[in-house]
Amino acid sequence: MIQKDWIDHLLNHALRPEVGVVGAKIISTEGNVVGAGIILGLNGTAGAVTASAVAASPVYVQRLETDQNYSAVSGSCLMIRKSVHDQVQGLDEHLFPAQFNDVDLCLKARSAGHLVVWTPHAIVALRPSEVQHNAEAMDFAARALSHRWLHYMAWDPAYNKNLSLTDSFVTQSNQALSWRPLVHRPLPVVLVQPCNHSAAGNRIAATLQSLCSEREADGVLSYTALPLVEVARLSPDSVVIQGQIDESLIASISAIKDHTNAWVAYDLPEFPSYAEVDKTAAPLATVQASLRHGLARADLITVPTSALAQLLEDSHPNVQVIETRLAPAPWSTLHSEHRTRSKPRVGWVGKASELGNLLILSEVIKALADRVEWVIMGPCTRWLRPYIHELRSPVEGALFPQALASLNLDLVLAPAESNLINTSKSPVALLEFGACGFAVICSDLLSIPEGLPVTRVENSTAAWIGAIKQHIDQMDECTRKGEALKQKVMDSWMLTTDHLQDWHTAWLKG
């Protein structure tokens, strides 16, 4: 103890009949504040106020220097009225044997109608704890706290709802999470969590943006998984999730279903990787079992193709096919030049995980190196680079459409290895090529919509070389095929109002 009258300052509030609990300002032996009240929901559970602030340094409207009401104070030094302690049955050592028992005690007192007060005038010093808490016990305590007190954690009256729950007293960086200017909700609130900024993530991100533009939904887009307390604070009508099916995602879906009223839709843009495709991945049987277990708590599974839906028919009772389409902005306004060089520009576009598809063309690239300019945007093996005229790094996100159009290709190739991922995936890449006006040759094992004017070939060197020569020997016809594909994409494969209704119905149960 570093004050003679520390207990008097606690009693100053504890003797007030309306007060149930009083907490002290706790500092470390170095003089730093380590406990100045507790903010519920901070870091997903509860966190101390300005834990790194210097004791003599007031922060955020003098909160370190002002007597005030909190929802919880640190159990390292608190005073509770005995009658209140007996009324709420003291500390719950079964659910909270080591962590959050002070938060639980304070919230029980608050729920019983008593104030929880923190005073900066009672100061005590605390040596750092050397106790190592078991990670499993910590997780259990966190889940128990959410189960019992999630409403308080999401809407702590001692904290501004416009501030972040990741960093204390910092403005929320994603304003869509906090900007709610109206008391009522004229539109359903939809939280969408895409897996990335590529075409897979854009499948649901672009859909949400279009629904918001059409005033069909009030959307929140987050490329990181939100903790349960953030979801509860937002209180969405629907949550749409993408991402690798692992224990973290399964726990997230289960928590949302257990603690909120949100409708949960999981979107699977393509079949997960497995050992036969990627040696670092799990065997196919394990992946299929993981899908069954991981998707069980979701209300709906959406996929882009019927082939993928068939692969999931034993994994979930409610699988719906919603084809991937292109957002009018920016895909309908792209411009690409054709026949700009003496040799035809023939290209391949892909990401690191698709390098195996490119290798199908290894002998093709070598055989036609003198007749065409090979252009690659994506990974390329070093033994193919001498044959490549132009090599560009892969691009994702908002820059991708313009980067793709700027390749100025006369012909683009879409080879695909024979595996479950390729045979069931969306043809969105072909649609993107078409939006740029590129003629397309693709593997015949891909799931291609009827009527899409692309040239399909089997995966043999002779077939690929023959199809490419047919295109480059008749460049007028090749250009016409690119224009026909572009027209088809613009007419039938854009994300229009009619197609948005399919998503609206799926995400909002009609």
Buried (B, 14 or more C-beta within 10 A) or exposed (E): EEBEEBBEBBBBBBEBEEBBBBBBBBBBEEEBBBBBBBBBBBBBBBBBBBBEBBBEEBBBEEBBBEEBBBBBBBBBBBBBBEEBBEBBEEBBEEBBBEBBBBBBBBBBBBEEEBBBBBBBBBBBBBEEEEEEEEEEEBEBBBBBBBEBBBEBBBBBEBBEBEBBBBEBBEEBEBEBBBEBEEEEEEBBBBBBBBBBBBBBBBBBBBBBBBBBBEEBBBBBBBBEBBBBBBBBBBBBBBBBBBBEBEEEBBBBBBBBBEBBEBBBBBBBBBBBBBBEBBEEBBEBEEBBEBBEEBBEBBBBBBBBBEBBBEBBEEBBEEBBBBBBBBBBEBBEEBEBBBEEEEBBBBBBBBBEEBEBBBBBBBBBBBBBBEEBBBBBBBBBEEEBEEBBBEBBEBBBBEEBBBBBBBBBBBBBBBBBBEBBBBBBBBBBBBBBBBBBBBBBBBBEBBBBBEEBBBBBBEBEBEBBBEBBBEBBEEBEEBBEBBBBBBEBBBEBBBBEEEBBBBBBEBBBEE
